[in-house]
Amino acid sequence: VPIFLDNKSRGHYEGYCKEVLWPLFHYIVWTSTSDGRAEKQNWEDYVAVNQQFADTIIEYYRPGDIIFIQDYHLLLVPQMIRAKLPDAAVGIFLHATFPSSEIFRCLTTRNEILRGILGANLVGFQTYSYARHFISSSTRVLGCESTLTGVDLDGHVASVDTFPIGIDANRVHKFRKEPGVLPKMNAIREMYADKKIIIGRDKLDSTKGVLQKLHAFEKFLRDYPEWRNKVVLIQVTTPTHGDHSKLENKVSEIISHVNGLYGSLEFTPIHHYHQNIDRDEYYALLSVADVGMITSVRDGMNTTSLEYIICQYEKHGPLVLSEFTGTAGSLSAALLVNPFDYAGVAKALNDSLTMSADEKATRHQQLYSQVIKHSASFWANSFVKHLVSSTEERALQSHEAPVLDTENLVREYKAAKKRLLLFDYDGTLTRIVSVPKDAKPSPEMLSYLQTLCDDPLNEVWIVSGRDQSTLVEWLGEVKGLNLSAEHGCFSKPQGAKTWANNLTNVDMSWQQDVTEIFDYYTERTQGSFVEHKKSSITWHYRLADVVYGAFQAKECQNHLENAVVSKLPVEILVGKKNLEVRPLSINKGEIVKKILAQNPDADFVMCAGDDKTDEDMFKVLSAAQHMAVSHQQQLNKQENSGSPKMVPVFGLHVNTPVYSIAVGPAEKKSMANWHVRTSDDVVNALGRLATTLGK
């Protein structure tokens, strides 16, 4: 299906793609003297073109289709599609290099670009180093959780893997056998009779290493004088996007210098052709060469190296290949060089020219087998198979709770005679913040809570991991509000003057050992700190370096599991940028059990939370629902058999509506029945309930 672009495509391709993304991906940090208006317009054009592609794909999409997106021109498309087609199989492959996080973070639209890419189920790269840089950038820039094989963004896990690209070898064989190739091969051999031919063919831009190649060739002629007058370098450079006149002048200067120093009236060492050559000439050059020379300083894939190998099927000419090309990792039989090490490249050229026929044949056989086996079709099939398996695995693993039906929530709330409302605090009623003490309640939220507490049919609880003093300071003015602190360790029902201590007879001797371990890691992790509560101890690393903090957290967790958890009745809670150690017998689920038991007549339950500690509440409510169903089934059997009726247990009846709500993305694994995306959605739902009875 063709997509006809409008005038915005100019700012998309020639502007944002070629002036921002391409230089950055190739480690060229641009400098601009403009006021930013042109860059802003180019970005808007880039977004518009990406949206146009996404809209067209969405229009023609049918369930079961596979969406395969190519390269940096369409980096926003995966997320745009994901927003409309959450179950679609979306993959993106970047043919270009991907820079380190220190370079990538220079991009002003870095967040948008990363989020766009991470909308895919599978992100493919040419080499492992590019994939590693992408994962590192996602972790450092967005703060995502990641592994060696994927990145988790808001509950959606994008798999990341390497897929070395290939060429259509049969097509290359066909082209080099065309009638026009052989006469040109003979003409080149005749022109450079009795000379060894080194071939280079590159685009004329700073990443292709043409300057480095010329300097290395000069070094070769200087260090190995026996090859003077016996070797020629035929360098073809093709024009490319942008103004490269300065580079072209430098190339001409070096060529003139080398030819003047080592050439004569009868012999010219370097022959440079700055032009586009036809296909017959190209394959003729690759076929007659004695050595192929590629010295790119940054290159995504470089198919010239692969085409050279196919064209050397009979001659077995060695390949001198830059280790910075995307194909270097899969072409280990080539002579890999650092293009900045001129002496090393010169030695590789000498080794190539003096290599025995047997070694040439052995190396070429390895290279040829690699190119034939890992063809373009093999690359595409591998990517699509991985994409399909990643999508299927995600579908099997994720339990996607539906978005909260607010209208139904309000309707059943209004019909109820006894309501239980249970809320976590951080991340549920307020947003997660870097500094915990900054998570103060908004006046709007306090107003809603007060209105709900004023209704005599409601029992409202805040079940938080916060300590007692913080909850009293922030929420103590809400009359009629019930508080539970430190994950259920302390409770303060409305009207109570003191807190009930649920830690009676609980062994707390583990705290000293845990404190020592946490202090050890705090000293070695800049930005981390320890929070002491009466029932638990928490190590926070939200302000630490993203990657190092996560690494230290894993080390600390292993240390705790070996030294403390295996010996004492405690457990580790892995939270959002924190580790918490608490007694096994204390959790939010236990306090919810007590609340349910104290309210057997409740005919409406709402419970909202955002992290793993809140899953204990969801589990209890889910178990209560199952027990209520089982209880009703037993009652039905007893009524039919005339046996005495059972006494209700657990405080829930079979028809009691239970709204357990997880805060976060739909893909988030949770025992909750519903989900909302943010804490703002929870507060908005409270607002609906608080104002509904007045309507």
C-alpha positions in Angstrom: 0.0 0.0 0.0 1.7 3.2 -1.1 1.8 6.2 1.3 1.9 9.5 -0.4 3.7 12.1 1.8 3.1 15.8 1.7 5.6 18.6 2.1 6.3 17.6 5.7 8.3 14.7 4.4 11.2 17.1 3.6 11.5 18.1 7.2 11.2 14.5 8.2 13.9 13.0 6.0 16.3 15.8 5.1 15.7 17.6 8.4 15.3 15.4 11.4 16.5 12.0 10.0 19.6 13.3 8.2 20.6 16.3 10.3 19.8 14.9 13.8 19.3 11.2 14.0 21.9 10.0 11.5 24.7 12.1 12.9 23.9 11.2 16.5 23.6 7.5 15.8 27.1 7.7 14.2 28.6 9.5 17.2 28.6 12.9 15.5 27.2 15.4 18.0 25.9 18.3 15.9 26.4 22.0 16.7 23.7 24.4 15.6 23.7 28.2 15.6 20.0 28.6 14.9 17.4 29.6 17.5 15.8 26.2 17.5 12.8 26.9 15.3 14.0 24.8 12.4 14.8 21.9 14.7 11.4 22.1 16.3 9.7 22.2 12.8 11.7 19.2 11.7 10.7 17.3 14.8 7.0 18.1 14.2 7.4 16.9 10.6 9.1 13.7 11.8 6.2 13.0 14.2 3.6 13.8 11.4 5.2 11.4 8.9 5.4 8.7 11.5 1.8 9.2 12.4 0.8 9.0 8.8 2.6 5.6 8.5 1.0 4.4 11.7 -2.5 5.5 10.7 -2.2 3.7 7.3 -1.0 0.5 9.0 -3.8 0.7 11.5 -6.4 1.2 8.7 -5.3 -1.9 6.8 -4.4 -4.1 9.8 -6.2 -7.4 10.3 -5.9 -9.6 13.4 -2.9 -12.0 12.9 -1.0 -9.6 10.7 2.7 -9.0 11.4 4.0 -5.5 11.4 7.7 -5.2 10.5 9.1 -1.7 10.7 12.5 -0.7 9.2 15.2 1.7 10.5 15.4 5.1 12.2 13.0 6.9 9.8 10.0 5.4 11.7 11.1 5.1 15.3 7.8 6.5 16.7 5.5 4.1 14.7 5.7 1.1 17.1 4.2 3.1 20.1 1.7 4.8 17.8 0.5 1.4 16.7 0.6 0.0 20.2 -1.7 2.7 21.4 -4.4 1.6 19.0 -3.6 -2.1 18.5 -2.3 -3.3 21.9 -2.3 -7.0 20.8 -0.6 -6.5 17.4 2.8 -8.2 16.7 5.0 -5.2 16.1 8.8 -5.5 15.4 11.4 -2.9 14.4 14.9 -3.4 13.1 17.5 -0.7 13.2 19.9 -1.0 10.3 21.9 1.9 11.6 24.3 1.9 14.5 23.0 2.8 18.0 25.3 5.0 20.2 26.2 4.7 23.8 23.8 6.2 26.4 26.2 9.1 27.0 25.8 10.1 23.3 22.2 9.3 23.0 21.1 11.4 26.0 22.3 14.5 24.0 19.1 14.1 21.9 16.5 16.6 23.1 13.6 14.2 22.1 15.3 11.2 23.6 12.4 10.2 25.8 9.9 10.3 22.9 12.3 8.3 20.6 12.9 5.6 23.2 9.2 5.3 24.1 8.4 5.0 20.4 10.8 2.1 19.9 9.7 0.3 23.1 6.2 0.1 21.7 7.4 -2.9 19.7 7.3 -6.5 20.8 10.8 -7.0 19.3 13.6 -4.6 18.7 16.4 -5.9 16.4 20.0 -4.7 15.9 22.9 -5.7 13.8 25.3 -6.4 16.7 25.2 -7.1 20.4 27.0 -3.8 21.2 24.2 -1.8 19.5 21.6 -3.8 21.4 23.5 -3.3 24.7 23.7 0.5 24.1 19.9 0.6 23.4 19.1 -1.3 26.6 21.5 1.0 28.6 19.9 4.1 27.1 16.4 2.9 28.0 17.5 2.2 31.6 19.5 5.4 32.1 17.2 7.8 30.3 13.7 6.4 31.1 14.6 4.5 34.3 13.2 1.3 32.8 13.8 -2.1 34.4 15.8 -4.2 32.0 17.6 -7.5 31.4 20.1 -8.6 28.8 17.2 -9.6 26.5 14.5 -7.0 27.1 13.3 -3.7 28.5 10.2 -3.2 30.6 8.4 0.1 30.0 5.2 0.5 32.1 4.6 -3.2 32.1 5.1 -3.8 28.4 8.3 -5.8 27.8 10.0 -5.3 24.5 12.4 -8.1 23.6 15.8 -7.0 22.3 18.0 -9.2 20.2 20.6 -9.2 17.4 19.9 -10.3 13.8 23.0 -9.8 11.6 21.6 -8.8 8.2 22.6 -10.6 5.0 22.3 -10.2 1.2 20.7 -12.2 -1.6 23.7 -14.1 -2.6 22.0 -15.8 -5.6 21.1 -12.3 -6.9 24.7 -11.2 -6.6 25.9 -14.3 -8.4 23.4 -13.5 -11.2 24.5 -9.9 -11.5 28.2 -10.8 -11.7 27.6 -13.3 -14.5 25.8 -10.7 -16.7 27.4 -10.1 -20.1 28.6 -6.6 -19.4 30.8 -7.6 -16.4 33.4 -9.8 -18.0 34.6 -7.2 -20.6 35.0 -4.7 -17.8 37.0 -7.2 -15.7 39.4 -7.8 -18.6 39.7 -4.0 -19.1 40.7 -3.5 -15.5 43.2 -6.3 -15.5 44.8 -4.9 -18.7 44.9 -1.4 -17.2 46.7 -2.6 -14.1 48.6 -5.5 -15.5 51.3 -6.9 -13.1 49.8 -4.9 -10.2 48.1 -6.0 -7.1 44.7 -4.3 -6.9 43.2 -3.1 -3.6 39.5 -2.1 -3.9 37.6 0.4 -1.8 34.1 1.6 -2.4 32.4 3.9 0.1 30.0 6.8 0.4 31.9 10.1 0.9 31.0 10.9 4.5 33.0 11.1 7.7 31.8 7.7 9.1 33.1 5.6 6.2 36.7 6.1 7.1 38.0 7.1 3.7 40.6 9.5 5.2 41.7 6.7 7.6 42.0 4.4 4.6 44.2 6.8 2.7 46.5 7.5 5.7 46.8 3.7 6.3 47.7 3.1 2.7 50.4 5.8 2.9 51.7 4.1 6.0 51.7 0.7 4.1 53.8 2.2 1.3 56.2 3.7 3.8 56.6 0.6 6.0 56.7 -1.9 3.2 58.7 -0.3 0.4 58.9 -3.6 -1.5 55.3 -3.0 -2.6 55.9 0.4 -4.2 55.1 0.3 -7.9 53.4 -3.1 -7.4 50.1 -2.2 -5.7 47.3 0.2 -6.6 44.4 1.4 -4.5 41.3 2.0 -6.5 39.0 4.1 -4.4 35.4 4.8 -5.5 33.5 7.3 -3.5 29.8 7.9 -4.1 28.2 11.3 -3.4 25.8 11.4 -0.4 23.4 13.7 1.4 24.7 17.0 2.7 27.6 19.2 2.0 30.9 17.2 2.2 33.1 19.6 0.2 35.6 19.9 3.1 35.9 16.2 3.3 36.3 15.9 -0.5 39.0 18.5 -0.4 40.9 16.6 2.3 40.6 13.4 0.4 42.0 15.1 -2.7 44.9 16.6 -0.7 45.9 13.3 0.7 45.7 11.5 -2.6 47.8 14.2 -4.3 50.3 13.9 -1.4 50.6 10.1 -1.6 50.7 10.0 -5.4 53.3 12.8 -5.5 55.5 11.0 -2.8 55.3 7.4 -4.1 54.2 7.8 -7.7 55.9 8.6 -11.0 55.2 9.3 -14.6 54.6 5.6 -15.2 52.9 4.7 -11.9 50.1 6.2 -9.8 49.4 4.5 -6.4 45.9 5.8 -5.8 43.2 6.0 -8.4 40.1 7.9 -7.0 36.8 8.1 -8.7 34.2 10.3 -7.0 31.1 9.3 -8.9 28.3 6.8 -9.1 29.4 3.7 -11.1 27.0 1.3 -12.9 26.4 -2.2 -11.6 28.6 -3.9 -14.2 31.6 -1.8 -13.2 30.9 -2.3 -9.5 30.9 -6.1 -9.7 33.8 -6.1 -12.1 35.9 -4.2 -9.6 34.9 -6.5 -6.7 35.7 -9.6 -8.9 39.2 -8.6 -10.0 40.4 -7.2 -6.7 43.3 -8.9 -4.9 42.3 -7.3 -1.5 39.0 -5.7 -0.4 39.6 -2.8 2.0 36.8 -1.4 4.3 37.8 1.0 7.1 34.5 2.5 8.3 34.7 4.2 11.6 31.0 3.7 12.2 28.8 1.5 10.0 25.5 -0.2 10.6 26.0 -3.2 8.3 28.1 -2.6 5.2 26.8 -5.0 2.5 29.8 -4.2 0.3 31.9 -6.6 2.4 29.3 -9.3 1.8 29.1 -8.7 -1.9 32.9 -8.7 -2.1 33.0 -12.2 -0.6 30.5 -13.5 -3.2 32.4 -11.9 -6.1 35.7 -13.5 -4.8 34.2 -17.0 -5.3 37.0 -18.0 -7.7 39.9 -15.7 -6.6 39.6 -15.9 -2.8 41.0 -12.4 -2.2 41.3 -11.5 1.5 39.1 -8.9 3.1 40.5 -6.2 5.4 37.5 -5.1 7.4 37.0 -2.5 10.1 36.0 -3.9 13.4 33.5 -1.0 13.7 31.2 -2.3 10.9 28.1 -4.1 11.8 29.2 -7.1 9.7 32.5 -7.6 11.5 31.0 -9.7 14.3 29.9 -12.4 11.9 32.9 -12.3 9.5 35.7 -13.5 11.8 37.7 -14.9 9.0 38.3 -11.5 7.6 41.4 -9.5 8.7 39.7 -7.2 11.3 41.4 -3.9 11.9 41.1 -0.7 13.9 40.9 2.0 11.2 42.6 4.5 13.5 45.6 2.2 13.9 47.4 3.0 10.6 50.3 0.7 11.3 47.9 -2.2 12.1 45.9 -1.6 8.9 49.2 -1.4 6.9 50.3 -4.8 8.4 46.9 -6.3 7.5 47.4 -5.2 3.9 50.9 -6.8 3.8 49.5 -10.0 5.4 46.8 -10.1 2.8 49.2 -9.6 -0.2 51.6 -12.2 1.1 49.0 -14.8 2.3 49.4 -18.3 0.9 46.8 -19.7 -1.5 45.7 -22.3 1.0 45.1 -19.8 3.8 43.2 -17.6 1.3 41.0 -20.5 0.3 40.4 -21.5 3.9 39.4 -18.0 5.0 37.2 -17.4 2.0 35.4 -20.7 2.5 34.5 -19.6 6.1 33.3 -16.2 4.9 31.4 -17.6 1.9 29.6 -20.1 4.0 28.6 -17.4 6.5 27.2 -15.2 3.7 25.4 -18.0 1.9 23.8 -19.4 5.1 22.9 -16.0 6.7 21.2 -14.5 3.7 18.7 -11.7 3.6 15.8 -14.2 3.6 17.4 -16.0 6.6 17.6 -12.6 8.4 14.0 -11.8 7.7 12.7 -15.3 8.7 14.7 -15.3 11.9 13.3 -11.9 12.9 9.7 -12.7 12.1 9.9 -16.1 13.9 11.3 -14.4 17.0 8.7 -11.6 16.8 5.8 -14.2 16.6 7.2 -16.2 19.5 7.8 -13.0 21.6 4.2 -11.9 20.9 2.7 -15.3 21.8 4.8 -15.6 24.9 3.7 -12.1 26.1 0.0 -13.0 25.4 0.3 -16.2 27.5 2.1 -14.6 30.4 0.1 -11.4 30.8 -3.1 -11.2 32.6 -4.5 -7.9 31.4 -7.1 -6.5 33.7 -9.8 -4.4 32.0 -9.9 -0.6 32.5 -12.0 0.3 35.5 -15.6 0.7 34.6 -16.3 3.9 36.5 -20.0 4.0 35.6 -20.6 0.5 36.9 -18.5 1.4 40.0 -20.7 4.4 40.8 -23.9 2.5 40.2 -23.1 -0.3 42.6 -21.6 2.1 45.1 -24.9 4.0 45.2 -26.9 0.7 45.6 -24.8 -0.5 48.6 -25.8 -0.2 52.2 -22.4 -1.0 53.8 -19.2 0.0 51.9 -15.5 -0.8 52.5 -13.1 1.5 50.8 -9.4 0.4 51.1 -6.5 2.5 49.6 -2.8 2.3 49.4 -1.1 5.7 49.6 2.1 6.1 47.6 1.6 5.5 43.9 -2.2 5.2 44.5 -3.5 8.4 45.9 -0.3 10.3 45.1 2.3 10.0 42.4 5.6 8.2 43.1 8.3 10.9 43.8 12.1 10.7 44.0 12.1 12.0 47.6 9.5 10.1 49.8 8.8 13.1 52.0 7.6 15.1 49.0 4.5 12.8 48.4 2.1 15.1 50.4 -1.6 14.8 49.7 -3.3 17.2 47.5 -6.2 19.4 48.9 -8.5 17.8 46.2 -7.8 14.3 47.4 -8.2 15.2 51.1 -11.5 16.8 50.3 -12.7 13.7 48.5 -11.6 11.5 51.4 -13.4 13.7 53.9 -16.7 13.5 51.9 -16.5 9.7 51.7 -15.7 9.5 55.4 -18.7 11.7 56.2 -21.1 9.1 54.7 -22.2 6.8 57.5 -22.5 3.9 55.1 -18.7 4.0 54.3 -15.7 2.6 56.2 -12.6 4.1 54.6 -9.1 2.8 55.3 -5.7 4.0 54.2 -3.5 0.8 54.2 0.0 2.2 53.7 3.7 1.3 54.1 4.2 4.7 55.7 5.0 5.1 59.3 2.5 6.2 61.9 3.7 9.8 62.3 3.7 10.5 58.6 0.1 9.2 58.1 -1.1 11.3 61.1 0.7 14.4 59.8 -0.7 14.1 56.3 -4.1 12.5 56.9 -4.9 13.1 60.5 -7.2 16.0 59.8 -9.6 13.8 57.8 -12.3 12.9 60.4 -13.6 9.4 60.4 -10.6 8.0 58.4 -9.1 4.7 59.5 -5.3 4.3 59.2 -3.0 1.3 58.9 0.7 2.0 59.0 3.8 0.0 58.0 1.9 -2.6 55.9 -0.5 -3.5 58.6 1.8 -3.5 61.6 -0.1 -0.7 63.3 -3.7 0.2 63.0 -5.7 3.2 64.2 -9.5 2.9 63.6 -11.5 6.2 63.6 -12.0 7.6 67.0 -9.1 5.7 68.6 -6.6 7.8 70.4 -3.7 5.3 70.2 -2.4 2.9 67.6 -2.9 -0.8 68.0 0.4 -2.7 67.8 0.1 -5.9 65.7 3.8 -6.7 66.4 3.2 -8.3 69.8 5.2 -11.5 70.1 6.9 -10.9 66.7 10.7 -11.5 66.8 12.4 -8.2 65.7 16.0 -9.3 66.5 16.8 -9.4 62.7 16.8 -5.6 62.4 20.4 -5.1 63.5 21.7 -7.6 60.9 19.6 -6.0 58.2 20.7 -2.5 59.2 24.4 -3.5 58.9 23.9 -4.9 55.4 21.9 -1.9 54.2 24.5 0.4 55.7 27.2 -1.5 53.8 25.5 -0.9 50.5 24.6 2.7 51.3 28.2 3.5 51.8 29.0 2.1 48.4 26.0 3.4 46.4 25.9 7.1 46.0 22.4 8.5 46.3 20.9 5.6 48.3 19.6 5.8 51.9 18.0 3.7 54.6 14.6 4.3 56.0 13.9 2.8 59.5 10.4 2.0 60.6 9.2 0.1 63.7 8.3 -3.0 61.7 10.5 -2.9 58.7 13.7 -1.4 57.2 13.8 -0.1 53.6 16.8 0.6 51.4 16.0 3.3 48.7 18.1 3.7 45.6 15.8 5.9 43.5 18.3 8.8 43.5 21.3 6.5 42.7 22.7 5.9 39.2 20.0 3.9 37.4 22.2 1.0 36.2 24.6 0.8 39.2 21.7 1.2 41.7 19.8 -1.8 40.1 23.1 -3.8 40.2 23.7 -3.0 43.8 20.1 -3.8 44.7 20.5 -7.3 43.2 23.7 -7.8 45.1 22.1 -6.6 48.3 19.1 -8.9 47.8 21.4 -11.9 47.3 23.3 -10.9 50.4 20.1 -10.6 52.5 18.7 -13.9 51.2 21.9 -15.8 52.2 22.6 -14.0 55.5 19.1 -13.2 56.9 16.1 -14.6 55.1 17.4 -18.2 55.1 17.8 -18.1 58.9 15.0 -15.8 60.3 11.2 -15.4 59.7 11.5 -12.3 57.5 10.9 -11.6 53.8 12.2 -9.2 51.2 9.9 -7.0 49.2 11.3 -5.7 46.0 9.6 -2.4 45.4 9.9 0.5 43.1 13.6 1.4 43.4 13.7 0.0 47.0 14.3 -3.2 49.0 12.2 -3.7 52.2 12.7 -6.3 54.8 9.7 -7.1 57.1 8.4 -9.9 59.3 6.8 -12.8 57.5 3.7 -12.6 59.6 3.0 -9.0 58.8 1.5 -7.7 55.5 -1.4 -5.7 54.1 -3.3 -8.9 53.4 -3.5 -9.7 57.1 -5.0 -6.3 58.1 -7.6 -6.7 55.2 -8.6 -10.1 56.6 -9.3 -8.4 60.0 -11.3 -5.6 58.4 -13.4 -8.1 56.4 -14.1 -10.2 59.5 -15.2 -7.0 61.4 -17.6 -6.1 58.6 -19.6 -9.2 57.6 -22.5 -7.1 56.3 -20.3 -5.2 53.7 -22.1 -5.3 50.3 -19.5 -3.3 48.4 -15.7 -3.4 48.5 -13.2 -1.2 46.7 -9.5 -1.7 47.1 -6.7 0.1 45.1 -2.9 -0.3 45.1 0.0 0.0 42.8 2.9 -2.3 43.9 3.8 -5.8 45.1 2.8 -5.0 48.8 -0.7 -4.3 47.6 -0.9 -7.7 45.9 -1.4 -9.2 49.4 -4.7 -7.2 49.7 -5.8 -8.4 46.2 -5.0 -12.0 47.0 -7.1 -11.9 50.2 -10.0 -10.3 48.4 -9.7 -12.9 45.5 -9.6 -15.7 48.1 -12.6 -14.2 49.9 -14.6 -14.2 46.7 -13.8 -17.8 46.0 -14.6 -18.8 49.5 -17.9 -16.9 49.2 -18.8 -18.9 46.1 -17.8 -22.1 47.7 -19.8 -21.3 50.8 -22.9 -20.5 48.7 -22.5 -23.9 46.9 -22.3 -25.7 50.2 -25.4 -23.8 51.4 -27.3 -24.8 48.3 -26.4 -28.5 48.8 -27.5 -28.3 52.5 -30.8 -26.7 51.6 -31.4 -29.5 49.1 -30.5 -32.2 51.7 -32.2 -30.6 54.7 -28.9 -30.2 56.6 -28.3 -27.3 59.0 -27.1 -24.1 57.3 -23.4 -23.1 57.5 -22.3 -19.9 59.3 -21.0 -17.3 56.8 -17.2 -16.9 56.9 -14.6 -14.2 55.9 -17.1 -11.4 55.8 -18.1 -11.5 52.1 -21.3 -12.7 50.5 -21.4 -14.2 47.0 -23.1 -11.2 45.4 -20.9 -8.6 47.0 -19.2 -6.5 44.2 -15.5 -6.3 44.7 -13.4 -3.7 42.9 -9.8 -4.6 43.3 -7.9 -2.0 41.2 -4.2 -2.1 40.2 -2.6 1.2 39.3 -0.4 0.8 36.2 -0.5 -0.4 32.6 -2.9 -3.1 31.5 0.0 -5.5 30.9 1.0 -5.4 34.6 0.7 -8.8 36.2 -1.7 -8.5 39.1 -4.4 -10.3 41.1 -6.6 -7.2 40.7 -9.8 -7.4 38.7 -9.5 -3.9 37.2 -6.8 -1.4 36.4 -6.3 2.3 36.0 -3.1 3.8 34.5 -2.2 6.5 37.1 -2.9 7.7 40.6 -4.8 10.6 39.1 -7.3 8.1 37.8 -7.8 6.8 41.3 -8.3 10.3 42.7 -10.8 11.0 39.9 -12.7 7.9 40.8 -12.9 9.0 44.4 -14.2 12.3 43.2 -17.0 10.6 41.3 -17.9 8.6 44.4 -17.7 11.6 46.6 -20.1 13.6 44.5 -22.4 10.9 43.3 -24.9 10.9 46.2 -25.6 14.6 45.7 -26.9 14.1 42.2 
